[in-house]
């Protein structure tokens, strides 16, 4: 179960980074900032679960 959680966290981080890129190009800086925070938290959570 832990492996699935790690996979899901990194998957969320990847999708969020894609959303950040598209929002940044669309001049939605606030939405890009929020998604960037979600991506960083998801990636950090995945890394901490690996340790």
SESEBA-398068 format. One record per atom (N, C-alpha, C, O): residue number from 1; residue in one letter; atom name; x negated, y negated, z. Coordinates in Angstrom, 3 decimals. Layout:
+-----+------+------+----------+----------+----------+
| pos | code | site |        u |        v |        w |
+-----+------+------+----------+----------+----------+
| NUM |    A |   CA |        X |        Y |        Z |
...
+-----+------+------+----------+----------+----------+
***
This chain:
+-----+------+------+----------+----------+----------+
| pos | code | site |        u |        v |        w |
+-----+------+------+----------+----------+----------+
|   1 |    X |    N |   -0.823 |    1.200 |    0.000 |
|   1 |    X |   CA |    0.000 |    0.000 |    0.000 |
|   1 |    X |    C |   -0.862 |   -1.256 |    0.000 |
|   1 |    X |    O |   -0.502 |   -2.264 |   -0.609 |
|   2 |    X |    N |   -1.989 |   -1.192 |    0.678 |
|   2 |    X |   CA |   -2.872 |   -2.346 |    0.741 |
|   2 |    X |    C |   -3.447 |   -2.678 |   -0.637 |
|   2 |    X |    O |   -3.646 |   -3.846 |   -0.968 |
|   3 |    X |    N |   -3.711 |   -1.639 |   -1.438 |
|   3 |    X |   CA |   -4.242 |   -1.882 |   -2.781 |
|   3 |    X |    C |   -3.228 |   -2.608 |   -3.647 |
|   3 |    X |    O |   -3.593 |   -3.469 |   -4.447 |
|   4 |    X |    N |   -1.968 |   -2.269 |   -3.491 |
|   4 |    X |   CA |   -0.915 |   -2.920 |   -4.268 |
|   4 |    X |    C |   -0.799 |   -4.383 |   -3.856 |
|   4 |    X |    O |   -0.615 |   -5.249 |   -4.710 |
|   5 |    X |    N |   -0.903 |   -4.668 |   -2.572 |
|   5 |    X |   CA |   -0.825 |   -6.043 |   -2.089 |
|   5 |    X |    C |   -1.976 |   -6.877 |   -2.637 |
|   5 |    X |    O |   -1.772 |   -8.019 |   -3.048 |
|   6 |    X |    N |   -3.172 |   -6.323 |   -2.645 |
|   6 |    X |   CA |   -4.330 |   -7.038 |   -3.190 |
|   6 |    X |    C |   -4.112 |   -7.332 |   -4.676 |
|   6 |    X |    O |   -4.377 |   -8.440 |   -5.141 |
|   7 |    X |    N |   -3.629 |   -6.333 |   -5.415 |
|   7 |    X |   CA |   -3.356 |   -6.506 |   -6.837 |
|   7 |    X |    C |   -2.319 |   -7.603 |   -7.069 |
|   7 |    X |    O |   -2.483 |   -8.443 |   -7.954 |
|   8 |    X |    N |   -1.255 |   -7.591 |   -6.272 |
|   8 |    X |   CA |   -0.188 |   -8.586 |   -6.421 |
|   8 |    X |    C |   -0.701 |   -9.990 |   -6.096 |
|   8 |    X |    O |   -0.341 |  -10.949 |   -6.779 |
|   9 |    X |    N |   -1.527 |  -10.119 |   -5.074 |
|   9 |    X |   CA |   -2.073 |  -11.436 |   -4.723 |
|   9 |    X |    C |   -2.923 |  -12.002 |   -5.856 |
|   9 |    X |    O |   -2.805 |  -13.180 |   -6.192 |
|  10 |    X |    N |   -3.780 |  -11.169 |   -6.445 |
|  10 |    X |   CA |   -4.592 |  -11.653 |   -7.554 |
|  10 |    X |    C |   -3.750 |  -11.922 |   -8.799 |
|  10 |    X |    O |   -4.073 |  -12.815 |   -9.583 |
|  11 |    X |    N |   -2.684 |  -11.165 |   -8.986 |
|  11 |    X |   CA |   -1.779 |  -11.403 |  -10.101 |
|  11 |    X |    C |   -1.065 |  -12.745 |   -9.933 |
|  11 |    X |    O |   -0.926 |  -13.504 |  -10.892 |
|  12 |    X |    N |   -0.619 |  -13.028 |   -8.728 |
|  12 |    X |   CA |    0.023 |  -14.321 |   -8.445 |
|  12 |    X |    C |   -0.957 |  -15.463 |   -8.683 |
|  12 |    X |    O |   -0.600 |  -16.489 |   -9.262 |
|  13 |    X |    N |   -2.197 |  -15.276 |   -8.230 |
|  13 |    X |   CA |   -3.204 |  -16.317 |   -8.428 |
|  13 |    X |    C |   -3.447 |  -16.569 |   -9.914 |
|  13 |    X |    O |   -3.590 |  -17.717 |  -10.336 |
|  14 |    X |    N |   -3.493 |  -15.511 |  -10.695 |
|  14 |    X |   CA |   -3.705 |  -15.671 |  -12.132 |
|  14 |    X |    C |   -2.566 |  -16.400 |  -12.819 |
|  14 |    X |    O |   -2.798 |  -17.297 |  -13.629 |
|  15 |    X |    N |   -1.336 |  -16.020 |  -12.500 |
|  15 |    X |   CA |   -0.191 |  -16.707 |  -13.091 |
|  15 |    X |    C |   -0.136 |  -18.171 |  -12.647 |
|  15 |    X |    O |    0.221 |  -19.047 |  -13.435 |
|  16 |    X |    N |   -0.485 |  -18.430 |  -11.398 |
|  16 |    X |   CA |   -0.459 |  -19.805 |  -10.904 |
|  16 |    X |    C |   -1.504 |  -20.660 |  -11.609 |
|  16 |    X |    O |   -1.249 |  -21.829 |  -11.900 |
|  17 |    X |    N |   -2.674 |  -20.097 |  -11.885 |
|  17 |    X |   CA |   -3.697 |  -20.856 |  -12.604 |
|  17 |    X |    C |   -3.218 |  -21.179 |  -14.020 |
|  17 |    X |    O |   -3.478 |  -22.272 |  -14.524 |
|  18 |    X |    N |   -2.532 |  -20.252 |  -14.659 |
|  18 |    X |   CA |   -1.954 |  -20.532 |  -15.973 |
|  18 |    X |    C |   -0.916 |  -21.641 |  -15.907 |
|  18 |    X |    O |   -0.844 |  -22.485 |  -16.801 |
|  19 |    X |    N |   -0.115 |  -21.641 |  -14.855 |
|  19 |    X |   CA |    0.866 |  -22.708 |  -14.666 |
|  19 |    X |    C |    0.215 |  -24.051 |  -14.398 |
|  19 |    X |    O |    0.701 |  -25.087 |  -14.852 |
|  20 |    X |    N |   -0.892 |  -24.032 |  -13.655 |
|  20 |    X |   CA |   -1.626 |  -25.272 |  -13.389 |
|  20 |    X |    C |   -2.114 |  -25.871 |  -14.697 |
|  20 |    X |    O |   -2.003 |  -27.077 |  -14.916 |
|  21 |    X |    N |   -2.653 |  -25.024 |  -15.563 |
|  21 |    X |   CA |   -3.174 |  -25.512 |  -16.840 |
|  21 |    X |    C |   -2.063 |  -26.136 |  -17.691 |
|  21 |    X |    O |   -2.239 |  -27.209 |  -18.267 |
|  22 |    X |    N |   -0.927 |  -25.455 |  -17.760 |
|  22 |    X |   CA |    0.149 |  -25.976 |  -18.601 |
|  22 |    X |    C |    0.774 |  -27.239 |  -17.993 |
|  22 |    X |    O |    1.153 |  -28.153 |  -18.726 |
|  23 |    X |    N |    0.883 |  -27.295 |  -16.673 |
|  23 |    X |   CA |    1.436 |  -28.496 |  -16.050 |
|  23 |    X |    C |    0.473 |  -29.677 |  -16.157 |
|  23 |    X |    O |    0.907 |  -30.818 |  -16.315 |
|  24 |    X |    N |   -0.817 |  -29.411 |  -16.072 |
|  24 |    X |   CA |   -1.803 |  -30.478 |  -16.168 |
|  24 |    X |    C |   -1.762 |  -31.103 |  -17.567 |
|  24 |    X |    O |   -1.871 |  -32.320 |  -17.716 |
|  25 |    X |    N |   -1.604 |  -30.254 |  -18.584 |
|  25 |    X |   CA |   -1.520 |  -30.759 |  -19.957 |
|  25 |    X |    C |   -0.216 |  -31.506 |  -20.184 |
|  25 |    X |    O |   -0.164 |  -32.409 |  -21.019 |
|  26 |    X |    N |    0.826 |  -31.154 |  -19.469 |
|  26 |    X |   CA |    2.119 |  -31.812 |  -19.607 |
|  26 |    X |    C |    2.271 |  -33.025 |  -18.718 |
|  26 |    X |    O |    3.377 |  -33.546 |  -18.579 |
|  27 |    X |    N |    1.203 |  -33.485 |  -18.117 |
|  27 |    X |   CA |    1.185 |  -34.676 |  -17.252 |
|  27 |    X |    C |    2.058 |  -34.551 |  -16.016 |
|  27 |    X |    O |    2.613 |  -35.546 |  -15.550 |
|  28 |    X |    N |    2.188 |  -33.350 |  -15.479 |
|  28 |    X |   CA |    2.893 |  -33.138 |  -14.220 |
|  28 |    X |    C |    1.838 |  -32.826 |  -13.160 |
|  28 |    X |    O |    1.625 |  -31.668 |  -12.801 |
|  29 |    X |    N |    1.185 |  -33.871 |  -12.669 |
|  29 |    X |   CA |    0.056 |  -33.697 |  -11.764 |
|  29 |    X |    C |    0.486 |  -33.158 |  -10.391 |
|  29 |    X |    O |   -0.251 |  -32.392 |   -9.772 |
|  30 |    X |    N |    1.659 |  -33.549 |   -9.919 |
|  30 |    X |   CA |    2.123 |  -33.070 |   -8.621 |
|  30 |    X |    C |    2.403 |  -31.574 |   -8.669 |
|  30 |    X |    O |    1.984 |  -30.832 |   -7.781 |
|  31 |    X |    N |    3.102 |  -31.138 |   -9.688 |
|  31 |    X |   CA |    3.369 |  -29.706 |   -9.839 |
|  31 |    X |    C |    2.092 |  -28.908 |  -10.015 |
|  31 |    X |    O |    1.976 |  -27.795 |   -9.501 |
|  32 |    X |    N |    1.129 |  -29.472 |  -10.741 |
|  32 |    X |   CA |   -0.153 |  -28.795 |  -10.933 |
|  32 |    X |    C |   -0.892 |  -28.673 |   -9.604 |
|  32 |    X |    O |   -1.526 |  -27.651 |   -9.342 |
|  33 |    X |    N |   -0.819 |  -29.686 |   -8.778 |
|  33 |    X |   CA |   -1.476 |  -29.637 |   -7.473 |
|  33 |    X |    C |   -0.865 |  -28.596 |   -6.555 |
|  33 |    X |    O |   -1.575 |  -27.887 |   -5.841 |
|  34 |    X |    N |    0.458 |  -28.509 |   -6.578 |
|  34 |    X |   CA |    1.146 |  -27.513 |   -5.748 |
|  34 |    X |    C |    0.789 |  -26.101 |   -6.209 |
|  34 |    X |    O |    0.489 |  -25.236 |   -5.386 |
|  35 |    X |    N |    0.821 |  -25.867 |   -7.517 |
|  35 |    X |   CA |    0.475 |  -24.545 |   -8.027 |
|  35 |    X |    C |   -0.990 |  -24.212 |   -7.796 |
|  35 |    X |    O |   -1.334 |  -23.051 |   -7.574 |
|  36 |    X |    N |   -1.851 |  -25.215 |   -7.846 |
|  36 |    X |   CA |   -3.260 |  -24.980 |   -7.560 |
|  36 |    X |    C |   -3.446 |  -24.536 |   -6.114 |
|  36 |    X |    O |   -4.253 |  -23.650 |   -5.834 |
|  37 |    X |    N |   -2.704 |  -25.149 |   -5.198 |
|  37 |    X |   CA |   -2.777 |  -24.732 |   -3.796 |
|  37 |    X |    C |   -2.282 |  -23.301 |   -3.624 |
|  37 |    X |    O |   -2.872 |  -22.532 |   -2.865 |
|  38 |    X |    N |   -1.210 |  -22.936 |   -4.314 |
|  38 |    X |   CA |   -0.703 |  -21.564 |   -4.253 |
|  38 |    X |    C |   -1.737 |  -20.587 |   -4.805 |
|  38 |    X |    O |   -1.944 |  -19.513 |   -4.241 |
|  39 |    X |    N |   -2.384 |  -20.960 |   -5.908 |
|  39 |    X |   CA |   -3.391 |  -20.087 |   -6.512 |
|  39 |    X |    C |   -4.576 |  -19.883 |   -5.582 |
|  39 |    X |    O |   -5.077 |  -18.766 |   -5.450 |
|  40 |    X |    N |   -5.024 |  -20.942 |   -4.942 |
|  40 |    X |   CA |   -6.165 |  -20.833 |   -4.017 |
|  40 |    X |    C |   -5.794 |  -19.975 |   -2.816 |
|  40 |    X |    O |   -6.588 |  -19.138 |   -2.386 |
|  41 |    X |    N |   -4.607 |  -20.170 |   -2.273 |
|  41 |    X |   CA |   -4.182 |  -19.368 |   -1.125 |
|  41 |    X |    C |   -4.015 |  -17.899 |   -1.489 |
|  41 |    X |    O |   -4.384 |  -17.026 |   -0.704 |
|  42 |    X |    N |   -3.470 |  -17.612 |   -2.658 |
|  42 |    X |   CA |   -3.295 |  -16.221 |   -3.074 |
|  42 |    X |    C |   -4.650 |  -15.554 |   -3.315 |
|  42 |    X |    O |   -4.858 |  -14.407 |   -2.918 |
|  43 |    X |    N |   -5.565 |  -16.266 |   -3.961 |
|  43 |    X |   CA |   -6.895 |  -15.700 |   -4.203 |
|  43 |    X |    C |   -7.641 |  -15.488 |   -2.882 |
|  43 |    X |    O |   -8.306 |  -14.468 |   -2.701 |
|  44 |    X |    N |   -7.532 |  -16.440 |   -1.970 |
|  44 |    X |   CA |   -8.187 |  -16.290 |   -0.664 |
|  44 |    X |    C |   -7.578 |  -15.120 |    0.110 |
|  44 |    X |    O |   -8.299 |  -14.368 |    0.765 |
|  45 |    X |    N |   -6.272 |  -14.967 |    0.036 |
|  45 |    X |   CA |   -5.623 |  -13.836 |    0.694 |
|  45 |    X |    C |   -6.074 |  -12.510 |    0.118 |
|  45 |    X |    O |   -6.302 |  -11.554 |    0.860 |
|  46 |    X |    N |   -6.207 |  -12.441 |   -1.204 |
|  46 |    X |   CA |   -6.703 |  -11.220 |   -1.834 |
|  46 |    X |    C |   -8.122 |  -10.900 |   -1.440 |
|  46 |    X |    O |   -8.458 |   -9.743 |   -1.188 |
|  47 |    X |    N |   -8.955 |  -11.916 |   -1.386 |
|  47 |    X |   CA |  -10.355 |  -11.704 |   -0.991 |
|  47 |    X |    C |  -10.443 |  -11.254 |    0.468 |
|  47 |    X |    O |  -11.216 |  -10.357 |    0.803 |
|  48 |    X |    N |   -9.647 |  -11.885 |    1.327 |
|  48 |    X |   CA |   -9.673 |  -11.498 |    2.745 |
|  48 |    X |    C |   -9.136 |  -10.094 |    2.960 |
|  48 |    X |    O |   -9.580 |   -9.402 |    3.877 |
|  49 |    X |    N |   -8.187 |   -9.654 |    2.134 |
|  49 |    X |   CA |   -7.696 |   -8.266 |    2.244 |
|  49 |    X |    C |   -8.742 |   -7.270 |    1.784 |
|  49 |    X |    O |   -8.761 |   -6.129 |    2.244 |
|  50 |    X |    N |   -9.620 |   -7.698 |    0.872 |
|  50 |    X |   CA |  -10.690 |   -6.798 |    0.416 |
|  50 |    X |    C |  -11.750 |   -6.584 |    1.488 |
|  50 |    X |    O |  -12.381 |   -5.529 |    1.555 |
|  51 |    X |    N |  -11.934 |   -7.593 |    2.320 |
|  51 |    X |   CA |  -13.000 |   -7.520 |    3.344 |
|  51 |    X |    C |  -12.572 |   -6.630 |    4.493 |
|  51 |    X |    O |  -13.329 |   -6.445 |    5.445 |
+-----+------+------+----------+----------+----------+
***
